[in-house]
């Protein structure tokens, strides 16, 4: 976009209204952005043996900038592993996008992750959405002070998955390797002036291990930017845990994003969940 095509700055935002809607102290910056924050003082985190003060990178925040249609919000939310589902679901319920989920540290205890969010609309509505996300996290911590170390439920035992049954549900071939059924779907793009595809890592895949009665599904979706939210929504609606959202490459076209996921249950139920996300992705851009 050229400098000439950039719209004139819209009206300033009401920091007091954003503060009231978010339930947090809001401050305005000299460039017209309104920011709110929540330092995670409720859980002690150590990194490489050192107790990390919240001010050193354990604070959730959201920033609101004025735009012609109202406001834009961007933010980063500190989440422990057992908070991700609740935080992500709250974001989706309130019309916010999840734009990344990743770690910032190594050797951290308990494991801490960061969920980036975004959205556009009325500033107060966006602020209320952020409040809901943070509230969902607080609700998790109110039930047990320390982050959980597992998703809970039964643990799948080693066995064999019916790859043919998985293939029929997903609508794609499934390989069978030592009892693990795996579906891999390739995609193509360009990078450094050449075509790259599945053999170079441009794939969506899901692996099913355990047994047909109780299996684990892990995998990765490759997505263009406009496909990210539909895929995430479909996976969460199916009860699948999102465990990462990030990029794998720099300089590719189109830009691709990858979400990693995990779930346990009956193998065929998991295959149906994977299929619903594939269908949601395929529907993007169609009338």
N, C-alpha and C positions, 0 to 999 in steps of 0.2 A: 504494500500500500504506500503511495506517495504521500509526502507531507501535505500536499494540496488537498488530498482527499480525506484527511482526518477531520472529523467533525469538531466544531467548537465545543469547549468544555461545557457540560451541562451544569445545572444548578447544584449548589453544594448540598451535602447530606446533613441531616439533623442528628448529631451525635447523641443528644439526650434521648431521642426516640429510639435509636438503635440500642442504646443501653437499656432502656426500659423493656424493649421487646426481647432482648437476649438475656436479661437478668445479670448482666456483667457490666463492669465499669468500661465506658467507651471514651476513647480519646481521639481527637482530631489531629492529624499531622499537617504540616505546612502545605503539602501538595493536595490537600482536600480529601485524603483517605481517612476513614474512621476505623479504628482497630479495637478489638476486644481480646482478652486473654484469660487463660485458666492454667496456672502452674500446677503440675501434678505433685502436690505435696502429700497426697493420700497413700502413696505406695513408695517405699524406699527402693531405689534402684542402685545396684552397684555395677560398675563397668571396669573390667580388668582389675577387680578387687577394690576399687575406690568407690565410696559412696558419692554418687553424682548429685550435686545440688540442682533443683529444678531450673534455676536460672542458667544452667550450663547446657540447656537443650531439652528439657523435659516439660515444656510448656505448650499447651494447645493455644492456637490463635486463629482469628478470622479478621480479614480486612475487607472493608466495603469502599468501593469507588463509585462515584456518580457516573451515569451514562444516560444517553438520551431516553432509553426505555425505563429508567429508574435507577438501578444500581447493579453492580457486579460484586460478587463475593468470591474471595479465594481464601483458603485456610489450610492449616495443618493440624491434625488431631492426634494427640498421643493416645495410643490404644495398647492395652495388653491383650494377649492372645484370646482370652475369653470375653473380651469386650468388642471384638471386631464385628461379629454378626449383628449385635444390637445396635452398634453405632452406624453400620452401613444400612441396616433396615430403616433406621430413623431418618437417615439422610434421604433415602429414596422416597419414603412416605411424605417427606416435606419438600419434594421437588428439587433436591440438591443432587449434583453429580459427584461421583467418586472418581478421582483422576489419577490416584496412585496409592499403593499400599506397599510399604517396604520397611526395611530396617535402617537405622542410622548408626548403630553400634555393633561391635563384636564383643563377646564375652560379657554380656549384660545379664544380670539376674535381678528380678525375673525378666524374661524376654520382652522387649518393648518395641512396638512398631509405630509407624506413622501413616495415617490415612489422610490424604489430601482431598479437599472438597472444592467445589465451585458451583456457581449458579448465577442467574440473572433474574431480576424482577424488582418488586417493591423492596426497599431496604428493610423495612420492618418485618416483612414476610420472610426474607432471607435470614434476618437476625433470629426470628422465632424458630426457623429451621435449625440454625446452629445451636440454639438453646436446647432443642429436642435431642440433637445428637449428643451433646454433653450430658443432658439429663439421662439419656439411655445408658451412658457409661456409668454415671453415678449410681443408677439403679442396680447395675451389675455388682458394683463394689459394695453396695449396701447389703447385699445378700451374703457376701463373704469378702472379708477385707483383703485377702491375698489372692492374686490371680490363680486360676485353676491350672493344673498341669496336664489336663487331657480334655477332650470333648465329652468324655463320659460314655456310658453304654458299653456293650459287649465288644471285645476285641476279636476281629476275624482271625481264625486259625488257618494255617497253611492247608491248601486243598487244590481243587481244580475248578476252573470256570468254564462253562459251556460257551465257547467262542461263537458257535453258530447262532445261538440264541441272542447273544449280544449283537451280532452282525445284523440279524433280521430286524431288531428293534431300532438300531441306529441308522440302518440303511447304507452302511459302508462295510467293506471287508474287515474282518477281525482276525488277527493272527493269534496263534496259540504257542506260547513259549514256556515250557515247563509249568503248564497249568495257568499261566497268566494270559488273559485275553487282552489284546491291545488294538485299538482303532487309531489309525493315523491318516489325516487328511491334509494333503499338501496345498500350497498356495504359491503364487509367483509374484515377484516384484522386480524392481531394478535397483542396482547399487553399483556405483563406480562405472556407470555406462554399460553394465552387463546384466543379463537376466539371472536372477537367483530364485531358487525354489526349494522344494521339500528337502532335498539332500543337503542344503545349506542351512537348514533349521527353520524354514518357513512352514511350520506345521501346526495344526490343531491335533491334539491326541488325548486319549484317555486309556488308562490301564486299569484292569479289573483283576484284583488278586484276592485270595482267600477261597471261599466256596460260593456256590450259587445261593445257599441259604443265608450266608453272612459274608459279604465281600467289602473290600475297600476300593474306592475309585479315586485315583489321582490323575492329574493331567494339566494341560495347558491349552489355552485358546489363543490363536493369532487373530488380531482384529485391526481393522482400520479405525480411525478416530470415531467415525459416526456409528460404528458397531459396538463400541465399548459398553455404553450404558445398557442397551438392550440385552447383551449377553450377561452382564452382571445381574440385571434385574431377573432374568430367566433362571439363572443359577440359584440366586437367593430364594426366589419363589419356590423352587424345587427343594429347598432345604440344603443346598450344597454350600460348604464353607469356602469363601474366597480367602486364599492365604497369601496372595501377592498380586500386584498389578504394576507393571513396569515396562520398560523398553528393553530390547535385546541388541539393537543396532543403532548406528548413527549414520545418517546420509542415505538411507533407503527411500524408495518411492514406490507406493505411497508410504507415509509413516505408519509403522505397525506397532501395536501394543500387545502385551501378553499378560493374561491372567492365569494364575495357577490355582488349582482347586483341589478339595479333598472331601470325601463323604463316605459313610459306611451304611450298609443295609443290604437288602436282597439284591443280587447282581442285576436282575432284570429291572428292578425299580431304579437302580442307579443308571442303567442304560437309557431308560425313559427320560430321566432327568437330563442326561447329556444330550439326548435327542431334542428336547424342548429348547435348550440353549442354541443348538445348531439351527433349529427352525427359526428362532428369534433373530439370529444373525442373518439367515438367508432372506428374511422378510425386509431387511433394511433397504430403503430406496425403492421398494415396490409399492405401487398404488394400493 
